[in-house]
Amino acid sequence: MFAIFKRELKSYFNSPIGYVVLAVLLLLFGYFYYTVLIYGISQYIATSVYGNMFTMCMMIIPIITMKSLSEDKKNKTDQALITAPVGVTSIVLGKFLAAFCVYAIAMLLTLVPSLIISMFSDLAWGPIIGNVVGSMLYGAAMISIGVFISSLTESQVIAAISTFGVSILMIVIGSASSIVNNAFIAQIVNWLSFNTRYQTFTTGIFNISSVVYFISVVAVFVFLTARKIESRRWS
């Protein structure tokens, strides 16, 4: 698994993808940090910076995951992976962790301005850390879905657009519960909503059930992706 992870992580930075993702996210975060400094509202970093950037972070994820397995499928290098003396779950985990690592690096780097600002101002670190952790957990779930979608097609464009569509759906599905007349269905929709579970972190509250939920989503889609690759091995 580590060999797959290392190879995939290098591939992100041997191509423009890794640098573009980091540059775009950090540039956008930098803009919102700039507005915080201009208006002197450093106590509202959690909402003014991370609140505004959350949706944009989710929109970047399809760019990270689009090549995970579709590129190998297109270039026929997936045959080497499938026949390699390593479990398919290890292959999927290696690719998932590489994609997540790129995203996590970007999110951790966004804390640097907060650390600098904290030298001159008192910050409410609970909501800031909560936003970062929540974004990572939400991002991990979306990355696992993106890797699964990437395993279904050899077109990176289709993989990116499909993951983008799912990302939009998961963002808006939480609001759908308010327009559903049936209370039972509304409760199910609310329970499935990524956004509803993410919101608890934005206030600095670390909800264990939400952590378990996001990790479970990752486990389910890693399993499904492994089964998809396994089916190609036997076919």
LINZITA-V474476 format. One record per run of one state. SS is the DSSP state (hx for helix, st for strand, lp for the rest). FROM is the first residue (numbers start at 1). TO is the last residue. Records with the same first field share a line. If there is no record, write none. Layout:
SS=FROM-TO, FROM-TO
This chain:
lp=1-1, 15-15, 40-41, 66-69, 76-77, 83-87, 110-110, 118-124, 151-155, 180-182, 193-193, 203-207, 235-235
hx=2-14, 16-39, 42-65, 70-75, 78-82, 88-109, 111-117, 125-150, 156-179, 183-192, 194-202, 208-234
